[in-house]
Amino acid sequence: MLPQRKNWKSMGKGLVLGTLLTSFMLLLYSYAVPPLQVSVTEIPIPYSCSSYRTRARLSASGNSTQGSPGEKCLPRLNIMFMKTHKTASSTLLNILFRFGEKHRLKFAFPNGRSDFYYPSFFDRNQVKNYQPGVCFNIICNHMRFQYEEVRKLLPADAVFVTVLRDPAYLFESSFHYFGGIIPLTWKVLGDDKLAEFLRDPWHYYDPKGYNAHYLQNLLFFDLGYDNNLDPNSPLVEQYIREIDGRFHLVMLLEYFDESLVLLKDLLCWELEDILYFKLNARKGSTVSRLTDDLYQKATAWNLLDSKLYQHFNTTFWRKVEAYGTARMARDVTRLNEENEKMKSICIDGGRPVDANAIQESAMQPWQPLGEKSILGYNLKKKIHKKHRKLCRKMLTPEIQYLSDLGVNLWITKLWSWVRVFLKW
Ligand SMILES: Nc1ncnc2c1ncn2[C@@H]1O[C@H](COP(=O)(O)OS(=O)(=O)O)[C@@H](OP(=O)(O)O)[C@H]1O
């Protein structure tokens, strides 16, 4: 090769590497530094920017909104969805995105990435185009909850909802999904890292470790509390009561369909609004089986979350009772039937597939670091015109859907590019 061509080639390589390095440093910087705090004078809670007014009939305890039988209610359009981790929250997000689009609602989105600078606390200045007094209808991206900040962003009649999961299974899911970004787990040895960690968690765990919150009481952490609190502290009960007072509905992954029926009732939605396909599921081979012993250990290790879950399991079934057990069973069956219909209309092969078998990049779900364990879908080749759009939306993963909604995701995209480059 001519020496001049060689020079050009190595200069090119240097340029690419330099750009990569600079971008990577920028990325690290943006993750490390909290966003600029714009000092704003205190503002009143904004008015609703809904296209039409909703009736404020929601009681603080979040009981059914449907009023007396036969009475027609109007859909609630102002919603705070606290997106907890590994709780089927991406499936719920897809439902909210579709509802927001249908009613042309205004989402409070993050800027540059898909979350609100998690694990930092939420601050309303993190919202794209936030100005004091500007109205938003829905906020639903991952955040560490900070009630006062969210409260100042949404109209007074906003409905607050979230979702929980049995903490033992949530821990198993989080341990797998976030393992690559939790250095504390890298030194866990053996074929069954989860079992080894649970054998003696304090041997591996350090509350000050980077991303340690993914390893213990993640729900408590996401909801804005100290996940390392002493489980016997009276504060635990106080915080649980606080959550109960703030959220109108706390859904449970284990009773997902029942949760959606309650959500539909609370928000006065249509059945079509809660249709869904399960998103962000893992392939079976990567799910660690929780024996009775491991289940007990994982529950004890996540005792704050276990107390939280127990409390909201009780309130959940009270809500189901108030809704009517037979009515609930009927509605869940209908929802199942409609979901099955949509499956046969939209999904190629009728089931999720391994990431390698997904044909369209627009359908590729985000994967954990160093793994391709999250399943996705292929759209059917031939879908009737009247279903085509809905099918695509129902199957679109979170990141791509955010892009479709116009969210600027440069940090997320840069990160994904670095991962492709490093084959990570
Ligand atoms: N509809 C429905 N019913 C039951 N379970 C469901 C549903 N949708 C998603 N999932 C399970 O939820 C887990 C993913 O949760 P998230 O979407 O919240 O994850 S993330 O935090 O946004 O990454 C993930 O759990 P694991 O597979 O155990 O990791 C999904 O399988």
The ligand as an ORCA input file, in Angstrom:
! r2SCAN-3c Opt
* xyz 0 1
  N     -48.935     -8.423     30.470
  C     -47.997     -8.906     31.249
  N     -48.295     -9.786     32.209
  C     -47.335    -10.295     33.004
  N     -46.032     -9.964     32.909
  C     -45.692     -9.079     31.971
  C     -46.643     -8.506     31.095
  N     -45.990     -7.668     30.278
  C     -44.697     -7.705     30.628
  N     -44.508     -8.554     31.643
  C     -43.245     -8.868     32.343
  O     -42.760     -7.644     32.909
  C     -41.334     -7.623     32.901
  C     -40.843     -6.398     32.161
  O     -41.220     -5.298     32.912
  P     -41.024     -3.798     32.420
  O     -41.596     -3.623     31.083
  O     -41.573     -2.955     33.513
  O     -39.446     -3.676     32.369
  S     -38.579     -2.327     32.288
  O     -38.310     -1.901     33.660
  O     -39.306     -1.323     31.538
  O     -37.341     -2.769     31.610
  C     -40.919     -8.914     32.229
  O     -40.683     -9.840     33.279
  P     -39.445    -10.864     33.240
  O     -39.673    -11.694     31.995
  O     -39.593    -11.677     34.494
  O     -38.205    -10.075     33.174
  C     -42.138     -9.305     31.415
  O     -42.206    -10.679     31.156
*
